[in-house]
Amino acid sequence: MVAKQPLARRIVLAFTLLTAVVSALFAWGILAVVHLVEDDLVGDELQREMAAVREVYRLEGRVPDLVAGSELYVPDLHHKPLPPELAGYGPGYHEVVGEAGAWYTYKTTIDGHDFILVRNQDDFEAREQLLLRVVLIGFFAALGLALLIGNLTARRVIDPVVRLANQVRNRDQLLPLAPSLASDYAADELGQLALAFDHALDQLRAAVNRERLFTSDVSHELRTPLMIIATSAELLARADLPPREQRQVERIGKAAAEMRALVETFLQLARAQSVGNAVEAGVLLADMAAEQAAYWGEEIRNRGLAFSLQVAAESSVRYHPTFLRVVMGNLLRNALHYTEQGEIRLILEAQGFRVEDSGPGIPEVEKETLFQPFVRGRQARGEGLGLGLSLVKRVCEQQGWSIAVGNRASGGTCFSVILGR
C-alpha cells in the first residue's frame, strides 16, 4: 500500500517514521538513565547512612537520630510504627510507591534487629513526572518538526519532477524546434532523467515524422489509381449494361468512394488532428444509418440473416460523415462476421446508436483485447486482419466518442456508441 502512495507523501512518511523511531529511542534512553542514576545515587546514599547507623549502634548501643531527611524504623527497639506500605520487603534497597506516597527504603539486620531506613521521594517523583512531560513534549515537537521539514523537502524534491513531467506532457515538446529538457536542469539524477527524456522524444519525433511521410506518400499514391477506378466505374455506369452488371459497377464506384474517404481518415488519424464537424459538411445520424442499412442490409440478407433498422429516438446533431461511416460500417461488418443465424439490428438513439446481433457473444477473456489491432475472435467468419474494431476505437477516441460492448441476455453481442459531438 505504501508503494502506491504519492512520492511526496512517502517522503513525509519516511521523515516522520525516522524521527519517531529516533525520538522514541532518545526518550527511552533519557528515562532509563534517570532511573538508573536514581537507583545508584539514592541506594548508595542510603547504604552509607545505614553504615553510619550501624557504627553508632555498635559503639554506643543506641539508635541515632537522623537529620538528613531520612527516617529510621527499628520495630524491635522503637515503638514508632512502620507504615503498612513498607512492611513485607526483604533486605536491601527498594523503591516503594503506594497510595500514601513514595519512598526509598534500605533494610538490613544489625545484631538480630531489623533496621529500616526510609526516605520520602515525593519531591523526586514530581521531578520525574515533570521530566516525563518534557520528554513527551519534545517527542511530539520532534514529530511536528519532522512533518514540516518533510513537507518542505518533498516540495523541493517533487516540484522539479512535476515540472519535468509537465514539460514532457506538453504536446509542443514533439515539435522539431522544441528546446531540450536537460538544459533546464543540473547535472544530477534529475538532469539524467531529463536527458533520457530528450533521447526518447528525439526517437519519437523521428518515428512521427516517418509515419507522417509514409501516410502522405501512401495517400498520394493511392489517389491516382482510385481516381482511375472511380472514373472507369462512372463511364461504365453510363453504358447500356444488364441490370446485374449495372449493380456491380455501382458497387465498384461506391467502394472507390469509400476507399478515398478511408485514405483521408487514415491520414487524419495518423496526424492526430481533430477534424471539425461543420454543419454544412456534417451528416445526420439517421441519414448515415439509412445509407449503411441500404449497403449492409443486402449483404446481411444474402447471408440468410434478418436485418432491421430501428429508430428509438431522433437527433438533429450532425457528425463527420467519414468517421461516422467508418464506425457504423465496421460494427455492422463485425456483426456479420460473427453471426451464423438470427438477426442483426441497427438501433438509433438520441445520443448515439447500438449494433446488436444474435451471435455467440464475447467471452470475458476476450473483452480486454477486443479493440487491439490484429486480434480476431474465435468465432469469426470470412477473411479479415482484425483491424476493424481497432480502427473504430481510434476514431472514437479521436472524436471524443465512447464505445462499450456487452453480451445480450437473450444471446449475442451489443456494441453501444455514444456520440459526444
N, C-alpha and C positions, 0 to 999 in steps of 0.2 A: 504493500500500500504506500510506503514512503517513496518508492521509486516513481510512483505515478503523480506525486505532488509536484507543483511548480518548483523550478530551481531556486527562486528567491525564498520560498517557504522552507525548502530543505536547508538552505544556508542559515536562516534564522534558527531553525530547529537544531542544527548542529552546534551553533554558538550557545544556545540555551542549555542543551544537554551537557556540553562540555563544562560550562560554568556551573551547572547544578552539581555535577559529579565532583569537580574540584572544590567548590564551596562546601559541599557536604563533608568531604574528607577533611578540610581545614577545620570546620566546626566540630567534627568528632574529635579531631586531634587536640583542639583547644580544651574541650571539656574533659577529655581523658587526662591531659596533662594537669589541669587544675585539680581533678580528683586525686591523681597520683601524688601531686605535691601536697595536697591537703592531708592525705593519709600519712605521708612520710613526715612532714613537719609536725603535725599535731601529735602523731604517735610517738615521735622521738621526744617531744617536749613533755608529754605525759609520762613517758618512761623515765626521763631524768627527774621529774618531780617525785615519782614513786621511789626512785633510788634515794632521794633526799629523805623521804618519809621513812624508809627502811632504816637508814642510818640513824636518824633521831630516835626512832622507836627502840632500836637495839642498844644504843648508847645510853639513852636517858630513861627508857622504859615508859614513855608516854607517847600519845598520839599528837603530833604537832598541829598547830593551826596554820592554814594555808591563806596566803594573801595575794596570790596571782590570779584570782578569779576562778579557781577550781574548788570543788568540794570533795571532802574525804568521808567515805562511809565505811565504818567497821561495825557490822551488826553485832559481833560478839562482845565488843567493848563499849560502844556508844548506844544510847537509846534513840538516836536520831533515825527515824525510819527510812528505809531505802524506797525510792519511788517504784511502783509496781512495774513500770515500763523497763526498768533496769535489772529486774530480777531474772534469773534464769540464764544468764550469759556466762560462759566459761572464762578461764584465764586469758589475758592478752588484751589487745586493743580492739575496740568495737565502735562502730558509729550507729547510734540508735535514734530512730525517728519515730515519734509517737504522736498521739493526739494532743498531748500536753506540751510538746516541744521537741527539740532535737538536741542530742548530747553526744559528746565523745566520752568514752569510758575506757579505763585501763584497770584490769583486775589482776591481783596477784595474792599469794599466800605468804604471810610472814609469821613464823613461829606458830603455825596452826590456825591463824586467824585470817579471814578474808578481808583484804583491803581493796576498796573500790574507789578509784579516783575519777571524778565526774567533772566535765566542763561543758557549760551550755554553749551551743553552737548556733543559736537563733540568728545572731548578727552575721555570722559567716554564711549561714543558709540564705539569708536575704541577699547577701552579696553574690552568692551563686545564682540565685534566681535573676538578679539584675544582669549578671554576665550572660546567662542563658538568653534573656530577652535581647541583649545587644547582639549576640551571635545570630539569633533568628532574624533580627532586623537587617544585619549585614548580609545574611544569606539571601533574603528576598530582594534587598537592594542590588546585590550582585546579579540576580536573575533579571531584574528590570534593566540594569545597565547592559546586560548581555542582549536583551531584546532590542534595545536602542542601537547598540553597536552592530548587531546582526542585521537589522533593517538598513542601516546606513551602508554597511559593507555590501549587502545584497544589491542595494540600489546602484552602488558604484560598479559592481561586477555585472549586473544584469543589463543596465542601461546601454552599454556598448553592444551587447549581444542583441538586444531588441532593435537597436538602430541598424545593425548589420542585417538582421532578418528583414526589416522594412525595406532596406536598400535592395536586397535580393528579390523581395516580393514585388518590387516596383517593375511594371512592365517596360518602362523606359530603359531598364538595365539591359534589355535584349537588343537595343538599337546598336548599330555598328559603331557609332561615335560615343557611346556611353563611357564615362571615365571609369578607371579601375577602382576596385574597392580597397585593395591593400594599401593604396597611397594615403588613405584616411586614418590608418591605424598604426600603432607602434609595432616594432619587430618582436612581438611576443606571441603567445599562443593564439590570441585573437587575431593578430596580424597574419599568422599562418592559416587560420581558418578563412580569413578574407581572401588570401592568395589562392587557397583551394577553390573558393567560390569563383574567383576570376578565371581560373583554368576551366572549371565546369561550364561557366557561362560562355567562354570562348568556343568550346566544343558545341554548346547548344546553338549559339549563333550560326556556326558553320553548318550544323545539321538543318536548321531552319532555312538557311539560305539555299542549301542543296535541294530541300524539299520544294521551296518556292520556285526555283529554277526548273525542277523536274515537272511540277504541275503546270507551270506556264508552258513549257515545251510540249507536254502531252496534250494540253488543251488546244494549243496552236496547231499541232499536227493532226489532231482528231477532227478539227473543224472542217478541214478540206474534204476528207472522204465522207464525212457526214453530210456536207453540203451537196456532194455529188449524189449520194443515196437519196436525199430528200428531193433534189431536182429531178432525178430519174423517176422516182415514185410519182411525182407530180405530173410528169409527162405521160407516164403510163396510165395514170388515172384519167387523163383526157382521151385516151384511146378507147375504141369500141371493144370492150372485153366482156366475156361472160360474167355473170354475177359472182360466181365463186372466185375467179381470178381478180375481179374488181375489189372484193373484200380483202384478199391477200395484199393487194397493192396498198389499200388504205391502212392495213396493219403495218406494212413496211414504213409508210410515211409517218404514222403515229409513233412507231418505235424510234425512228430517226429523230423526231422532235423531242422525245423523252431523253434520248441519249445526249442531245445538245444541252438540255436542261440539267442532266446529271453531270455533264462535264463542268458546267458553271457552278453547280452545287459543290462538287469536289474541290474546285478551285477556291471557292469562298471558304469552305471548311478548313482547307489547308492553310489559308492565310489568316484564319481565326478572326475574320472580320464580321461584325454584326451587320446584317442586312436589314434595312428598314422595310416596314410594311406600309408603304404609302397606299392611301385609299384607292388611288387611280390604278395602281398595279396589283392590288390585293384581290383575293378571291373569297367569296363566301364559303363557309363550311358546307352548306347544302349543295352549292354548285359543284364543289370538288367531289363530294360524296356521290352525286349523280354521275359525274364523269367516271369515277373509279368503279361505280356499280355497273355502268354500261360496259366497261372494259373487262373487269374481273368477273362480273356475273356470268358472262358467256363462258369463260374458262372454267368457272366452278361448276356450272351446269353440265358442261361437256364431260366432267369427271363423274357425273351421276350424283352430285350433291345438290341440296337445295340452298338457295341464296335469297336473302331478303335485306332490304334497306328500310330501317325504321327511324322515324323522327320523333324522339321523346320530347325535344324542346328545340326551338329555333334560335339562331343567333345572327345578329346583324354585323358582327365584327368581321373584318377582312384580314386575311393572313397571306403570307408569302406563298404564291402558288407552287413554286418548285419544291420548297421544303415540305409543304403540306402534302403534296403529291407523293414525295419520297416516303414520308412516314406512313401515310394511309395505304399506299400501294404495297409497301414491303410487309406491312402487317397482314394484309389480305393474302399476299403471296405465301407468307409463312403459315397462315391458317390452312391454305390449300395443300401445302406440303405435308401437314401433319394430320389431316382429316381423311379417314378412309370411307366413312359413311355418315349420313346425318345431314347437318346443315351448317352454314356459316352466315353470321348476321353482322351487319354494319349498323350500329345504333348511334344516332346523333343526339348530343345533349347540349345544354346551354353553354357549358364551358369546355366542351371537347367532344370526344366520341369514344366508342368501345367497339372492339372486334371480338366476337365470340364464336367459338367453334365447338363441335361435338367430338373432338379427337380424344386421345388418351390422357390428356393433361400433361403437366410438367412435374416430374419427381422433385422432391425437395432438394436433393443433392445437386440438381442441375440448375436451380434458380440462381445460385451465386455466379455461375459462369455464363448465364443465358445471353448477356449482352456483350460478351467478349468476342473479338474478331476470330474467325476461322473455327468457331465452335458450332457444331450441329447436334441436335438431339438424336437420341437413338431411334426414334420413331419417324424420322424424316423420310420423305419420298422425293424422287426426282433428283436432278443434279443441282448442286449448289456448293458454294465455298464457305457458307456460314458467315457472310458479311452483312446480310440484310439487317438483322436486329442491331448489330454493332453500328451500322450507319444510322439507323433510327435513333439510337441512344445519343450519338454525337450531334445529330440535328436538333434533338430536343434540348440538350444541354446548351447548344449554341444559341437557340432561340428563346431560352427561358421556359420551355415547356417541361412537363413532368410525365413520366410513363410508369405504370405499375402493371404487374402481371400476377394472376392468381388462378386457381382452379375453381371451376364452377361446381356447385353442389350436385347438379344433375349430370356431371361429367363434361370434360372438355376444358378449354382454356379461355380466359378473358384478359385481353390487353386493354387497359384504360389509359387514354391520353388526355391530359388537362392542358389546354392551350392558354398560356399565360399572357399572350399578346394578341 
